[in-house]
Amino acid sequence: MKMAFWLYFFMFLAFFDLHAQYPILTPFALSLGAAPTFIGWMMGIYALTHLPGNLIAGQGVDRHGSRGYMIFSMITAGCILLLQAHVTEPWQLLTLRSISGFVLAFLSPACLALLASLSTNQTQQGKLMAGHGVMHTLASVVSPAAGAFLVAQVGFKLTFQSLGWLLIATGIIAIFTIKESRKPKPSLTETGVTPKQKVPMKLNIIPLRVYLLPLAVACSQGILFFELPMRAGGKAGIMHTGLYFSIISLGALVTLSMLFLNRLSPYKRAHYGILGIALSFFSLAALPSIPLEVSLFALGMAKGVVFPAIASLFIDLSGGQRLGTVFSLQSIAMSIGSFIGPIVAGMIRESYSPYFVGFLLLMSVLLLVPSVRKPLVPTTPISAPTSMT
């Protein structure tokens, strides 16, 4: 599992870089004179530009492998961060964030597909997905506080430059360490079938309503990433924001460390986890007597259950085939949710609690998507029926 180790290492560095920006982007935009509604659109457009990248990544990873897309994504995103350090107007930040959203759309499908390809059975897949979640969470525990601390010490410009060079260096090192084996498909004679015979291959169709799960979770995350820095006081509360995001990640780390959870059905894990996120949002919206830190820690614990479960759920539903496309579609659903969430939060926060909207959305999705696997209908066979000649 040497490849898995290197992959986890680079994912940790990439996720560290990305999560370090969460507590500082909103204060940075406020320092440029951006209004809350504009900030919502800035965060939303980042997710919207994920869509074309996800579409390209899905087919590209299946055809060409993950390595090139991972390297391209990290190096290009690092260059954009170097440019972001020099912006002086809100529209410039909006433009760079939209480009960044496109190039980073390749990273997640490529990483997940490469990880899944390293396993030979469902148990290994579950462990590798959990490992992905652990690396993601470990990075997100320290990076928000680290990003806020850097801004407090050296300012926005040097912070963005440091994060940019970190991503570029990670991508360059990955060129020499990530090796991907592209195993050729076995020939017909190798499988015991004569050349005149053609065996039909069937692919599972994943119901579209299943994609409501990652969409709703991402939408709620978009609401949280917008609202939490605003509630913390924007630029004045940047250190508090960083600590709040770290508390969420600590909660996720707790449940990710409970490896026995991987033995449970991913369908039930996903639903119970989403229920936990929904109840945490209700607490943030309507139960001020509960300390904010407690609600955020509970929300993080629920996240630690949800994300590995959803990944395992889609692997199971797909039958382990065309994982690049499967994870690309999952990323598209999450991009749509991440686009909707902050925009809605920015538009309604003066009248309603965005947290309560997130609660209603998550509970609605739980009612629409079953918590147990339903029989899937295969597609039309790709090849013709067996020839008798």
Beta strands, then each sheet from edge to edge (+ up, - down):
end
